[in-house]
Amino acid sequence: MKSIAFFPFAASAFVLLFAGCQAAGPSSSAGRAQITQQVGQYPPPPAGVRRVRVGVPPFQLDTRQGAVEGMNIVAADQATTLLLNTGRFSVIERAQLEQLLKEQELEGIVKWDEMAQMGEVRGVDYLLIGRVTSFRVMASQSTSNFGIGRTQIPFGGALGAFDYKNRNAQIDVECGIDLRLVDPTTGEIVAANFSEYTRTDSIRGFNVQVLGVSTGADAQLDLQEGDEGRILRLAIDDTLYKMLPAIDNYLISRGQSSE
């Protein structure tokens, strides 16, 4: 959406301009319900395919692209919930999976670029190996100036100081996710996909709490602890949804019997 320059419009013209700005385009504020209404909703599994057991280790993180410590656990927990929602998996609780790997001396089984070692993990058919490839939450400079003050942006922009306390202020979200469903006994990648989730919406629309602007060079916005999970959930959901056709084809080809 293009930036809007402010001129002394008549009151009625201003109201029309504001309404048009709010309604235009897919990246305008849609409200929390519209952003998340499809999250965790998937087509039913094919008939005759039973649930398989999957474990979700902590995700790998690309800290050069905005991912931060602790996000690996949050992402794994979000993926666990979404896997259950697909109706195709029985998910091993993360702490239980870690204990199983420890007991079998398989803690090093998971590496992003390869299976460090292959072997049967008791109680687990597959592992979902995930990676957070990017994570950024920025003050939006591509939409209207609503939510922007008149002073200099602290991190060097020209539009004005971002009012992060204004729940209607627009933010840009970027979150990259890679997922691989792997058979640990063979190292075979059953299905894989990725998402470069991007969206511009209001702080209220994402249902997050912005605490301020980070001091780093990229001037990302600091979110309240736990709010990263809301954004990770959106990107993981998008990736998982794209993987389901390949997962279904694989399970059917393996001749999984009905429960």
N, C-alpha and C positions, 0 to 999 in steps of 0.2 A: 504494500500500500504506500502511495507517495506521501511525502511530508506535506503538511498544509501550512501555508503562510497565513498569518493573521492580519486582517484589515478591518476597518471599522464597519462591519456589516450591520444591517438592521437586525433587531432582535429576532424576527421571524426567520431571516435568512440564516442566522447563526444556528438556530435550532435545527433547521433542515440540514445544514452542513454537518452538524454533530451526529444527527441520526444516520445520515448516509455513511459517515465514516465508521460508525459502530457496526453497521450491518454489512458492509462490503467485504467480500473476499473470505476465503476459508480460514485466514489467519486472524481475523478479527475476533474479539472476545466472544466466546460461545457459552461461557459459564461452566462451572465445574461438572454438572451433569452431562453436558454434551461432550466434553473431553473424555470422560471416563465411562460413558454408558456402554461402550462396546468392549471394554477391557475385561478379559476373563470369560468372554462369551465365544464359544467355538462350535463348529458343526459337530454333530454326534459322531462317534467312531463307527467304522463299518461294522455291519452285522458279522458276528462270528469271531471278532477279534477280542481277545481277553486283555485285561490289564497286565502290563509288565512292570517289573520292579526296577525303579531307577533311583540312583543317588545323585545328589547335586553338591559337589565339593565347592568350597569358596572360589569365586571367580578370580581370574587373572586381571590385573589392572595395568593400563598404560598411563602411568603417572605423568608422562610428558604431555598428555593431552587433557589434563584437567581432573582425571580420576584421583581420588584421595584415599588415604588409609582408612580402613573400615568399610569402604564401599564394596569390597569383595564379599563380605558376609551379608550385607544388606541385599546385594544383588542375588545371591544364592537363595536367600529366604524368599524373595519376591518370585524367583523362578519356581521354587517349590510349590508355592500356592497356585501359580498359574498352570503348572503341570497337572496338578490335581483337578483343576477346573476343566481340562480337556477331556476327562473321562477315559483316558487311555493308560494311565499310569497309577501304580501304587508307589508313593514316594517314601524313601527311607529318610527319617529325620536326620538332619545334618550331624548332630552330635553322635548319633548312633553310627552313621557312616564313618565318621572319623575314628570311632572306637574299633569298628570292623577292620578298617585299613591298618590301624595300629597293631591289632591282635595278629593280623596276618602278615605283618611287616611289609605292607604295601603302601606306606605313606607317600612314597615317591612315584606312585603310579601315574599321577596326573601332571603333565606338562602341556603347555599350549601347543607347541610346535611338533610334539611327538608324544607317544606313550612311553614314558621313561622305562616302564616294565609292564609286561602283559601277564595277566593271571586271573584266575577266577576269584571273584570277590563273593564270599558266601552271603546269600541273601539279597544279592543285587544282580539284575540282568544287564543293565546299562548304566552308564554314567553320562550326565549332561554336563559338558565342560563349557564354561562360559568365559567371556572376556569383555570387560568394559574398555572400549577403544577410545572413547572421548566422553567428556562431560563438561558442559559449559552452560551457565545461566548468566545472561548479560542484560543490561538495560537496552531496550529496543530503541534503535535510531532510524528504523525503517517505516514506522507507522506515524500516526498523528502525534502532535506535541502534548496531548493531554497527559497529565501526570508529570510534566516536566516544568521545573521552575525557570527563573530568569537568569540565574547565576551560572558561572562556568561549571561544567561537569567536572567532578573531582579528578577523573581519570583522563582529562584532556579533550573531551568532545566539544562541539560548538553549539549544541542545542540548548543546553542549560543543565542545572543540577537535577539528577534523577531523584524523584521523590519516592523512595522505596517504602515509605509508610502509607502511601496511597494505594489501596487495594485495587484500584482501577488502572494503575500504571502498567504499561506494556513491558513484557520481558521476552527475550529470545532464548529458547531452550534448544540445546543440541546434546544428543546422547547416542553414542555408537555402541552397539552390542553385536558380538559374534557368539553363536551357539553351535555346538557339535554334540550330537548324540552318538556315543561310542560304545561298542561292545568291548569290554575290558579284556575278555579272554583272547581276542584276536587282534585288537587294535583297530578293527574295522570302523570307519565312520559311517553310521547308518543314515544320518541326515545332517545337513548343515545349512545355515543361512545367516544373514546379518541384517542389521537395520541401522540406518543413519537417521535417527528420529530427529526432526526439527519442527518447531512450532513457535509461532508468536501469539501470545495471548496475555491476558491480564494476570496479575499476581493472584487475584481472586479466582480466576478461571482455573489456574493450576492448583489452587488450594494449598499454597505454600506461604511461609512467613519469611520475608526477606529482612535480615538483620542489619545489612550494611553492604559496603563495597570492600572487597579484599584489597590488600596493599600490594598485591602482585602486579607485574607488568600488564597482565591481561585484564585486570580490573573486573574479575568475575564478581557476581553478587554472592554474598554469604547467606546461606539458608539456615533456618532453624534446624537443629539436630533432628534427624529422622525424616525430614522433608525430601532428602535426596531419593528416598525409596519410592516416593510418588512418581518421580520422573523416570527412575529406572524401570518401574513397573510398566510404564507406557511403552518404553523401547523394547523391553523383553517380550511383552505381549505381542508387539508388532512382528518381532523376529520369530517367535514361536508359531504364530498364526501362519506365517509363510512356510514354515517347516512341515506343517501337518500333512499335506499331500504326500510328501516323500516318506514320512513316518508311516502313514497308513499303507502305502504301497509296499514298504518293506515288511511290515507286520503281516500283511496278507500273503506276500511271497514266502514268508517263513512258515506259513500254514498254522498260525496261532489258532488254537482251538477255543471254542466258546467256554466261558466259565460254567 
